[in-house]
């Protein structure tokens, strides 16, 4: 078990404003999280998949998603924590007994991404401890202070972080200390490597990799998939 995918899907999606968390809504007859799992299931470079979900959905995910769709690479379905970084901590705590070489951490609300990213990231992890996919920013970005524009950022030096993000497991668990993450409150996992002054390799992600945050995102993604 050299390469393990961790799919983090314990969020309640407050901004989505739905009784059913967005990761369990369906696109083309399949749950959002199931699409994400399927991508890793079909990836030759992934040996195992670990799912982290809200406690009350563990049985649902095990029986109505993993079992239903016959996902063979899923080794466990864990209960998530209050915050995303708590969920990641739960996942890596379990993985210590497996001691994989690399981990690929992915948002459960990103159902579609280019599977070629996995191989590209894996190849980069031979030389770097961390590698993440990023997307160029098309819009002009303003830096604000109070209610005023302070300056215009040079978008040539800005990127939007995507997932899956790949990391060397031994180095990751060295950094992912509970006291540290509670202090930093990382919104993605590459932040810890940045804080330690280690290089985080980037890969330009040109394909569709939409994270569903709002109902509008969900509607847009459904339309894109319907047209494709």
ABEGO torsion letter per residue (X at the ends): XABBBBBBAABAGAAAGBABBAAABBBGGBBAAAAAAAAAAABAABABBBBBBBAAAAAAAAAAAAAAAGBAABABBBBBBABAAAAAAAAAAAAAAAGBABBBBBBAABABBBAAAAAAAAAAAAABABBBBBBBBABBBBBBBEABBABBBBAAABBBBBOBBBBBAAAAAAABBAAAAAAAGBABAAAAAAAAGBBBBBBBBABBBBBBABAAAAAAAAAAAAAX
